[in-house]
Amino acid sequence: MLEQGHALDRLDVEFRWGHYGIRMLRFHHTTFSPGKIVSFHKHSEFEFHYIPRGKGKVILGEVPYALQEGMLYLTGPNLVHYQEADALEAMDELCLHIDIVKLDHDEAPREEGSESEPSCDWGRRSEIAEAEACIQQLKLLPAKPVLDQYRAMECFLNAYRAWYENQPGLFTVIKQSIIQILLRTTRAYASGPQTDIPSRNMKQYRYKLAVQFIKDNYMEPLTLEVVAERVQISPRQLQRIFRDHTGGTFSEYIEHVRLTHICNELSLSDQTIDQIAFQNGFSSANYLHYVFKRKLGSTPMKYRDQHRRLTT
């Protein structure tokens, strides 16, 4: 969906759900660059916002709220709101704009006992009741962000994948995705207070993910770009995170991990320096010799001799 974030906006989708007409106006992914501001504005339609990555803030009416990865909020008709990405970190948003229109009841099933009552309404009564309950809840939702604990965001990907793969029944998939977004969103708000749920420190979390990935794969030719993609941030952000947590660079941290393993193998293993270098992510023994002496003030061979004497 990152490739063509506005692809679904081109589709003219409208459908009936119970006694309501749903018209899709926008259904897309967008990115707020660091520090980007969307000043106060309002819409006549319902606008559903989901934050799959990044952080920022939103002002709903006059009340400011912090936004972070995994949150959602709804701006109903005529609610004035303001959005802003973090000064240093971009914020992604999945957004659904829909018009919800109350329709005539002329297609409703007859009341029970009526002479013209159909033998089966094929679930029509259930759909009417569910749509009514959901729409009424939407109108009463508080203007504040909550966690997307029922994974409404997945519905965006389901709809986009159906379009991208040209799946049969595209209209039905999009219709079902929109209805699921409405149902899952109302459920997220109806599940009780969520402001007390602990939130992650995302920089600390991503640092731990990166460190674990490096420790698991230090023997491979890792680059800043490879690890940044793994933890889903930009290389510049990852470099900043390592400076904040270690006081050094990403490359220096990888060297530290590799040298720790190499020192242990030099003390305990009979493998050649060439073998140890290749097995621990160094392109050659000469490069290992250069890094080892720069970092530890000794050559790998001298280190091996000294530490083998100490252990015998």
C-alpha positions in Angstrom: 0.0 0.0 0.0 3.0 2.2 0.4 3.6 2.1 -3.4 0.2 3.5 -4.4 -1.3 4.9 -1.3 -4.2 6.7 -3.0 -5.1 4.0 -5.5 -8.5 3.2 -3.9 -9.5 6.9 -3.9 -10.1 6.5 -7.7 -12.9 4.0 -7.1 -16.5 5.2 -6.9 -17.9 2.9 -4.2 -21.3 3.3 -2.5 -23.6 0.7 -1.0 -26.5 0.2 1.2 -26.0 -1.1 4.8 -29.3 -1.6 6.6 -31.2 1.7 6.4 -28.1 3.7 5.6 -26.3 4.6 2.4 -22.5 4.6 2.7 -20.5 6.6 0.1 -16.7 6.2 0.1 -15.0 9.5 -0.5 -11.3 8.6 0.4 -9.6 5.4 1.4 -5.9 5.8 1.5 -2.5 5.8 3.1 -0.5 9.0 3.5 2.7 10.2 5.3 3.2 13.3 7.3 6.8 14.4 7.0 8.5 15.4 10.3 7.0 18.6 11.6 4.2 18.7 9.0 1.1 20.5 10.2 -2.5 20.3 8.9 -4.1 23.4 10.5 -7.5 23.5 12.0 -10.3 22.3 9.6 -13.5 20.3 9.6 -15.5 18.0 7.3 -19.1 17.4 6.7 -18.4 13.6 6.6 -17.0 11.0 9.0 -13.2 10.7 8.8 -11.5 7.7 10.4 -7.8 8.1 11.2 -5.3 5.3 12.1 -1.6 5.6 12.9 0.4 2.6 11.7 3.8 4.2 12.3 5.3 7.3 13.8 4.0 9.8 16.2 2.6 13.3 16.5 -0.4 15.0 18.0 -4.0 15.9 17.2 -6.2 18.7 18.6 -9.9 17.7 18.7 -12.1 20.7 19.3 -9.8 22.4 21.8 -8.2 19.4 23.5 -4.7 18.2 22.4 -3.8 14.5 22.4 -0.5 12.7 21.8 -0.6 10.2 18.9 1.6 7.2 18.5 1.8 4.0 16.5 -1.2 1.8 16.9 -3.8 4.5 17.7 -7.0 5.6 16.0 -9.4 8.5 16.3 -12.6 9.6 14.6 -13.5 13.1 13.5 -17.2 13.3 13.0 -19.1 15.9 10.9 -18.1 19.5 11.7 -15.6 18.6 14.4 -12.7 21.1 14.1 -9.4 19.4 14.3 -5.6 20.0 13.9 -2.9 17.4 13.1 0.9 17.6 13.4 3.7 15.1 13.0 6.5 14.9 15.5 9.3 17.3 14.8 11.9 14.6 14.2 9.8 11.5 13.2 7.4 11.1 10.3 3.9 9.9 11.0 2.0 7.6 8.7 -1.8 7.7 8.5 -4.5 5.4 7.1 -7.6 7.4 6.4 -11.2 6.6 5.5 -13.7 9.4 4.6 -17.3 8.3 4.2 -20.7 9.9 3.9 -23.4 8.2 5.9 -26.9 8.9 4.7 -30.2 7.8 6.2 -32.3 6.1 3.5 -36.0 5.4 3.2 -37.4 2.2 4.8 -39.3 1.1 1.7 -37.0 -1.9 1.3 -37.4 -3.1 4.8 -39.0 -6.5 5.5 -42.6 -6.7 6.6 -43.4 -6.9 10.2 -44.1 -10.3 11.6 -47.8 -11.3 11.2 -48.2 -9.3 8.1 -50.1 -11.1 5.3 -47.3 -10.2 2.8 -44.5 -11.3 5.1 -41.8 -13.1 3.1 -41.0 -16.6 4.1 -37.3 -15.6 4.7 -35.7 -12.1 4.8 -32.2 -13.6 4.1 -30.7 -11.8 7.1 -32.1 -8.4 6.2 -33.5 -7.8 9.7 -30.1 -8.6 11.3 -28.3 -6.3 9.0 -30.7 -3.5 9.7 -30.3 -3.9 13.4 -26.5 -4.1 13.3 -26.1 -1.1 11.0 -28.4 0.9 13.2 -26.5 0.0 16.4 -23.2 0.8 14.8 -24.1 4.1 13.3 -25.8 5.3 16.5 -22.6 4.4 18.4 -20.4 6.3 15.9 -22.4 9.4 16.5 -21.8 9.2 20.2 -18.1 8.3 20.3 -15.9 10.6 22.3 -13.5 12.9 20.5 -10.3 11.3 21.7 -7.7 8.8 20.4 -7.8 5.1 21.5 -5.8 2.0 20.7 -6.7 0.1 17.6 -6.9 -3.1 19.6 -9.3 -4.8 17.2 -7.0 -4.2 14.2 -9.2 -2.1 12.0 -6.0 -1.1 10.1 -5.8 -4.5 8.6 -9.0 -3.8 6.6 -7.1 -1.1 4.6 -4.6 -3.7 3.5 -7.3 -6.3 2.7 -9.0 -3.8 0.4 -5.8 -2.6 -1.2 -4.6 -6.2 -1.8 -7.9 -7.0 -3.5 -7.4 -4.0 -5.9 -3.7 -4.7 -6.5 -4.3 -8.4 -7.2 -7.4 -7.7 -9.3 -9.3 -10.2 -7.1 -12.9 -11.2 -8.1 -15.5 -9.4 -6.0 -13.4 -6.2 -5.5 -16.6 -4.2 -4.7 -17.7 -6.7 -2.1 -14.2 -6.8 -0.4 -14.1 -3.0 -0.2 -17.7 -2.9 1.2 -16.8 -5.5 3.8 -13.6 -3.8 4.7 -15.4 -0.5 5.3 -18.1 -2.1 7.4 -15.4 -3.9 9.4 -13.6 -0.6 10.0 -16.9 0.9 11.4 -17.6 -2.1 13.6 -14.0 -2.5 14.9 -13.7 1.2 15.6 -16.9 1.4 17.6 -15.8 -1.7 19.5 -12.4 -0.1 20.4 -14.2 2.8 22.0 -16.8 0.6 23.7 -14.2 -1.6 25.4 -13.7 0.7 28.4 -11.1 3.3 29.3 -7.8 2.9 27.5 -5.8 5.9 28.6 -4.2 3.8 31.4 -2.9 1.1 29.1 1.0 1.4 29.1 2.5 2.7 25.9 5.8 1.8 24.5 8.8 4.1 24.3 9.2 3.5 20.6 12.8 4.6 20.4 13.7 2.2 23.2 11.6 -0.5 21.6 13.2 -0.1 18.1 16.7 0.1 19.7 16.0 -3.3 21.3 14.7 -4.8 18.1 17.8 -3.5 16.2 20.2 -4.8 18.9 18.5 -8.2 18.9 18.6 -8.5 15.1 22.3 -7.5 15.1 23.1 -10.1 17.8 21.3 -12.8 15.8 22.9 -11.9 12.5 26.3 -10.2 13.4 28.1 -12.7 11.2 26.3 -11.4 8.1 27.2 -8.3 6.0 24.8 -6.0 7.9 24.3 -2.4 6.9 22.5 0.5 8.4 19.9 0.3 5.6 19.3 -3.5 6.2 18.7 -3.1 9.9 16.6 0.1 9.5 14.3 -1.7 7.1 14.0 -4.5 9.6 12.7 -2.2 12.3 10.7 -0.1 9.9 12.4 3.3 10.3 14.7 5.4 8.1 18.5 4.8 8.3 18.9 8.4 9.6 16.5 7.7 12.5 18.2 4.4 13.4 21.6 6.1 13.4 20.2 8.8 15.8 18.8 6.1 18.1 22.2 4.3 18.4 23.9 7.6 19.2 21.3 8.3 21.9 21.6 4.9 23.5 25.3 4.0 23.0 27.0 7.4 22.5 28.5 5.9 19.3 27.5 5.0 15.7 25.6 2.0 14.3 28.9 0.7 12.8 30.7 1.0 16.1 28.1 -1.1 17.8 28.3 -3.9 15.2 32.1 -3.8 15.6 31.7 -4.1 19.3 29.4 -7.2 19.0 31.7 -8.9 16.5 34.8 -8.2 18.4 33.3 -9.6 21.6 32.6 -12.9 19.8 36.1 -12.8 18.1 37.9 -12.3 21.4 36.1 -15.3 22.9 37.0 -17.5 19.9 40.6 -16.3 20.0 40.8 -17.5 23.6 39.1 -20.8 23.1 39.3 -21.9 19.5 42.1 -23.3 17.4 40.7 -21.8 14.1 42.9 -19.6 12.0 42.5 -15.8 12.1 41.1 -16.0 8.5 38.4 -18.4 9.6 37.5 -16.4 12.6 37.3 -13.2 10.6 35.0 -14.6 7.9 32.7 -16.4 10.5 32.2 -13.1 12.3 31.3 -10.8 9.5 34.7 -9.4 8.5 35.5 -9.4 4.8 39.2 -10.4 5.4 41.7 -11.1 8.1 43.6 -7.9 7.2 40.5 -5.8 7.9 40.0 -7.6 11.2 43.6 -6.9 12.1 43.1 -3.2 11.4 39.9 -2.9 13.4 41.2 -5.1 16.3 44.3 -3.0 16.7 42.4 0.3 16.5 39.8 -0.8 19.1 41.9 -3.0 21.4 45.5 -1.8 20.9 46.7 -5.2 20.0 46.7 -7.7 17.1 44.4 -10.7 17.1 47.5 -13.0 17.3 49.0 -11.2 20.3 45.6 -11.2 22.0 45.3 -15.0 21.5 48.8 -15.6 22.9 48.2 -13.4 26.0 44.8 -14.9 26.8 45.7 -18.5 26.2 48.6 -18.1 28.7 46.1 -16.7 31.2 43.8 -19.7 30.8 46.4 -22.4 31.0 
